[in-house]
């Protein structure tokens, strides 16, 4: 008679959160140390730039997180998926905003999320240049450097400050993205484009931006940030108001109050 395989239990949320914070800060130190220095740079086909800093940051996070939760696999930007059969996984962008980093524009971050059986449970984003640490734990709210944050209370899209990003696949998508930018610019107060989806989501969570939209996104771009927005009281869906999935490729995040207005504008594009 075969023994039943014991289903692994989820590690404590506090353990996972503390591990993600430690890894994000350690990787952030690597980015701070190398920012503005001469870099080894290469270009991935249809996927933007990659530097040695990306690789070193990723290796540091993975090394630390393996000690925290051996029952977790890894989905990272700069390596093949690891441990996909495991019930939990870490989703890591070791340097979100690589083009900014390469050009000396200080809008970049480390993004780390923990997922258990398909549900996001921890999200951490660390902006090393400003020493800003965004943290969300499922059901416990979101914080910036230990203080609670909340999405904005803007009620009308005409008063909203939005943010967006463009895919590096310009030939296929630039016309669509410029059309969206034009239409939403006409309907809102203004739009910004930082070059880091994770920071766009973090700034939406803290109420700086009232909404963020982008297409052609990867799971590591949005996993941590989406949870932070949700735990800060915001709403995250795809462009058709379907429930957020990290692999849907498109995302609309907002304070919730203007979400339907933004959906209507985007659906006309």
PAVEX-595905 format. One record per residue: residue in three letters; x, y, z negated of N, C-alpha, C in turn. Coordinates in steps of 0.02 Angstrom, whole numbers, plus 50000, padded with zeros to 5 digits. Atoms other than C-alpha are relative to their C-alpha. Layout:
REM residues N
ALAXYZXYZXYZ ...
This chain:
REM residues 269
UNK500434994050000500005000050000500445006350000 UNK499594993949993500725016850054499835004949944 UNK500104994750049500985030149924499745006350034 UNK500254993749973500005045949953500535005449994 UNK499534994550002501085060649999499705005749960 UNK500244994550042500905074149869500015006550038 UNK500044993649966500325090649942500405005249960 UNK499604995050037501595104149897499555005649974 UNK500384994450028500915117649783500365006550018 UNK499724993649982501165135849826500435002749943 UNK499594996850053502595144249732499635006149973 UNK500334994250030502095158349617500105006150044 UNK499974994049960501705174649704500555004749975 UNK499494995650027502855183949586500704997750021 UNK499365002649978504305172449631500135001750073 UNK499934998549929503995174749817500125007550011 UNK499944992749992503805193649799500705002349979 UNK499334998150023505405195349698500544997650049 UNK499515002549951506335184449824500025004250062 UNK500034995949940505725194749971500315006849988 UNK499704993550016506225210949884500764999549998 UNK499275000950003507965204349846500304999350070 UNK499755001149932508195198450026499975006450041 UNK500074993849961507545214750101500525005249979 UNK499494995250023508695225349993500704997950021 UNK499345002549980510205214350030500115001150075 UNK499944998849928509875215150217500035007550015 UNK499984992749991509555233850204500695002949987 UNK499324997750013511285236250131500454998850060 UNK499615001449939512025228050285499855005150053 UNK500194995049949511055239850398500285006949983 UNK499734993450021511555255250297500755000450012 UNK499285000249994513365249950300500235000650073 UNK499805000149929513395247850489499685005650041 UNK500344994749962512245262250539500495005650017 UNK499564994749977513185275050642500704997650018 UNK499355002849982514665263350669499984997150070 UNK499965003249935515265255550830499684993049996 UNK500405006050004514115240950869500124995350059 UNK500045004949946514125224950969499274999650021 UNK500694999549976512575226851077499904995650061 UNK500205003749940511725215251200499265001150011 UNK500704998949983510045215551286499664993450016 UNK500385006149988508755201651280499515001350058 UNK500444999249943507735198951438499295001549976 UNK500684997850017506085208351418499875000249925 UNK500105000050072506375209451231500435005249964 UNK499634994650032507475224651198500704998249980 UNK499315000650020509155226451115500094995549939 UNK499825003650061510025215650986500735001849984 UNK499324998350022511585220050885500244994849950 UNK499735004450051512735210850768499675001549933 UNK500354998250062511845220350629499354996149993 UNK500615004150002510215211350675500174993049974 UNK499815006850017511095194550661500234999549927 UNK499745000250068512015198450499499445001149948 UNK500564998750045510445205450418499554993849994 UNK500425006050000509435190150468500324994449960 UNK499655005450035510745177950405499985001049925 UNK500014998550072510785186750237499324998549971 UNK500685001250025508895186250215499854992649997 UNK500155007249997508745168050268500384996349945 UNK499595003350051510165162750153499705000949931 UNK500294998750067509355170950001499324996749992 UNK500685002650006507585165250040499984992449998 UNK499975007350004508085147050062500084997749927 UNK499925001750071508545147149877499355001149961 UNK500624998350035506865154449829499474994650010 UNK500565004449984505705142149917500204994850053 UNK499805005149952506385126149997499424997050040 UNK500585002649964504605121450050499755004850054 UNK500194995149949504565136350169500454999250062 UNK499624999449939505085136850351500135007350016 UNK499824993249981505645152150447499785001550072 UNK500134997249934505005162250594500345006750000 UNK499604993950000506285175550633500115002350072 UNK499944997249933506625187050779500614997350037 UNK499385001549965508405181750816500224992649996 UNK499835007150003508325162750794499384995850017 UNK500565004549987507255147750840499634998549935 UNK500385001750060505845143250719500324994049964 UNK499705005350041506425132150576499494997649949 UNK500465002950049505395120250470499275001350014 UNK500694998349981503785122550567499484995249970 UNK500465004850030503035107150483499835001749927 UNK500104998450070503115115250311499385004449990 UNK500634996250012501555123050230500105007549994 UNK499864992950006502405139650200500535002150049 UNK499454997549958503505150650306500125007449985 UNK499794993050002504475166750297500005002750071 UNK500024996749935504195178750442500425006349994 UNK499494995050012505675190350461500195003950063 UNK499674995649951506175205150567500585003349965 UNK499424997550038507945208750508500185007250015 UNK499884993049981508005225450599499465002250048 UNK500544997549958506395232850662500165007250017 UNK499784993449978506845248050766500724999850023 UNK499305000849979508455241650844500225005550047 UNK499814994649954508435254650983500145006549961 UNK499864994250043508295268350852500684999349966 UNK499385001450035509725260350755500605001250045 UNK499454999449952510835259650909500145007350017 UNK499934993049979510515277950952500095004849941 UNK499894995850058510755284350774499385003649974 UNK500634997150024508915288450743499794996049938 UNK500085003950062508585283650560499304997649985 UNK500655003150012506885275450582500064992650017 UNK499935007349992507195256850558499924996949931 UNK500135003250064506865244050424500114992450004 UNK500045007350006506895226050364499284998349983 UNK500695002050013505215217250367499984992549984 UNK500045007050022504875201050272499304998549974 UNK500655002250023503225191950249500034992749981 UNK500095007050018502755175750164499304997850019 UNK500645002749978501365165050235499934993049971 UNK500135006750027500565149750153499374997250033 UNK500555003349965499475138150258499615005050043 UNK500304995449953499155152050383499765006549971 UNK500234993850031498745165750257500595004149976 UNK499484995550025499865180650226499905001349926 UNK500064999350072500235181750041500485005149970 UNK499524995050024501745193350023500265003950060 UNK499714995949948502365207850128500475005149969 UNK499514995250024503935218250100500325003550059 UNK499654996149950504635232250208500485004749964 UNK499504995750032506245241150161500325004650052 UNK499704994849957506795257450242500645002349965 UNK499394998850040508615258150185500255007250000 UNK499744993249998509035275750241499665004549948 UNK500374996050050507675283250130499924996249935 UNK500085004250059507765269150001499264999449981 UNK500725000950012505895266250021499824992650006 UNK500185007050003505245249249971499244999349995 UNK500725001249998503465244550020499874992649983 UNK500125006850023502755229049935499254998849995 UNK500705002050009501085220049946499994992649982 UNK500135006950019500535204049860499254998950006 UNK500705001249986498885196249912499575000949938 UNK500474998950054497485202749801500255004649945 UNK499724995950053498615214249700500175007150021 UNK499884993249978498705230149803500695000850031 UNK499374998349967500175238749885500345005749964 UNK499614994950035501575249549816500565002750045 UNK499404997049971502955261249873500445001949941 UNK499544999050056504435260849755499654999449933 UNK500335001750062503315253549621499365003849985 UNK500614996150011501895266349636499474997950051 UNK500555002149957500195261549706499915004950059 UNK500154995949941499815267749881499314998250026 UNK500675001049972498165269549973499975003550067 UNK500094997049934497655273150151499665006849993 UNK500294993350001497045290550198499244999749994 UNK500734999450004495265296650178499715004250057 UNK500244996449941495105305050347499394996550029 UNK500635003249981493325302150406499845000850074 UNK500144998949930493365308550585500634999350041 UNK499415001049959494545303550724500285006650026 UNK499764993649975494645321750782500505003249952 UNK499544997450050495585325550621500584995249985 UNK499535005350016496685310150628500695001150031 UNK499325000549974498565308650648500134992550011 UNK499895007049983498925292350738500724998650018 UNK499345002049976500475282650784499934993950044 UNK500025005749953500855270050920500704998250021 UNK499375002149971502235260851008499894997250069 UNK500045002649932502615255451186500444993850006 UNK499615005949988503215238451241500605001650046 UNK499434999049955504915237051326499864997150070 UNK500195002749934504025228051469499635005450039 UNK500294994049971503745244351559499654998850066 UNK500295001049933503385237951733499274997649995 UNK500685002850006501845228351674499525004449960 UNK500454997050049501175239551536500045007649993 UNK499914992950013501815257451544499405004250021 UNK500574996049976500355264251648499414999449951 UNK500555001150048499085256351528500135003749935 UNK499834996950064500005262851376499965007650005 UNK500034992849992500145280551445499285002350005 UNK500714998349996498295280551485499695000149930 UNK500265000350068497905275351307500255006049959 UNK499704994450037499085288551238499645006550019 UNK500344993949977498245302051343499305000449972 UNK500704999950022496475297051297499955001349925 UNK500044999250072496785295751110500305006749978 UNK499744993350015497815311851112499465005250006 UNK500544995349989496305321051179499494999749943 UNK500545001050049495175313751044500225000849928 UNK499754999650069496295315650890500445006249991 UNK499584994150014497365328950807500684999450034 UNK499335001049970499035321550864500194992749994 UNK499735006750001500005305650896500765000349994 UNK499285000650007501765301050843500224993150024 UNK499735006549978502895287050906500694999249969 UNK499385000650038504255281550784500494995050028 UNK499565005249975504935266250872500084994149954 UNK499995005750046504625254350726499294998449980 UNK500695002050016502955245250714499924998949925 UNK500045001450071503335239750536499945006549960 UNK500044993650036503635257650477499355003750017 UNK500644997049983502105263650573499454997249955 UNK500505003150044501075251250472500105002249927 UNK499864997750068501935256150309499755007249990 UNK500224993150006501585274550342499245000650005 UNK500745000249999499765270350383499754997849931 UNK500205002450066499645260950218500045005549947 UNK499924994850052500265276050119499615006350016 UNK500434994349984499085288150207500315005550040 UNK499694995049956500315297750315499654999950068 UNK500385000949938499535290750473499304997349983 UNK500695002550010497665287550487499874993650040 UNK500095006149961497875273750616500604998650044 UNK499455002449958499085263750723499744994750047 UNK500175005349952498855253650881500604998450043 UNK499475002049953500025243750991499854993150028 UNK500075006649969500055228951110500694996950011 UNK499395003849986501355215751154500454999749938 UNK499635000650063501865213850972500144992749983 UNK499835006750023502715198650895499824999349926 UNK500205000950070502255190950726500455003649951 UNK499544996850047503825197650642499945007650000 UNK500114992749998503375215350697499465002249951 UNK500614997750033501735215550603499804996249937 UNK500245004350055501585201750472500015003749933 UNK499954996550065502215211550321499585006350000 UNK500354993649998501495228250376499254999449999 UNK500735001049999499755221550410499744998649929 UNK500215001550069499635214350234500045006349956 UNK499934993850040500265230750160499425004750013 UNK500574995749983498915240550254499364997349967 UNK500615003050028497555228350199499985001049924 UNK499984999450073498115228650017499975007349978 UNK500064992850016498165247750025499295002650015 UNK500704998149989496305247650069499825001250072 UNK500124998849929496455248650259499694994050035 UNK500305005349958495775238150401500474998450057 UNK499565002349946496745227950528499634994950042 UNK500335004649953495995219550683500385000150066 UNK499764999149931496355216750866499595005550032 UNK500354994449967495675228950996499264998750010 UNK500705001749993494005219851000499664998949933 UNK500265000450068493735220550812499994992849973 UNK499935006850027494155202150790500495000149942 UNK499565000450058495015197050629500734999750021 UNK499294999749985496885200350627500324993149999 UNK499575005949998498045186250679500705002450019 UNK499334997549987499925188350680500234998350071 UNK499785002049933500045179850851499555002650055 UNK500474997649949498675189650942500345004650050 UNK499644995749954499945201551020499775007250001 UNK500244993150003498905217150988499725001449930 UNK500214998350068498445226550831499745007149997 UNK500254993450019497395241050772499945000249925 UNK500034999150072497655246650593499765007149986 UNK500254993350016496745261250512499805000349927 UNK500264999250068496065268250351499314996949991 UNK500665003150003494445259150393499445004850017 UNK500534995149990493425275150401499935002050074 UNK500034998149929493885278850583500124993950045 UNK499825006049962494155260850638499534999050060 UNK500495001249947492555259250739500075005250056 UNK499894994849950492865275950827500604998250044 UNK499395001849962494615270150877499874993950044 UNK500175005949961493955253250935499625002150063 UNK500414997849943492695261951048500435003450053 UNK499574996549952494035272951126500474995150035 UNK499525004849971495265258651152499644995250047 UNK500365004849959493925247151224499815002850068 UNK500154996949936493605259651364500605000250047 UNK499394999449961495405258451425500084994150048 
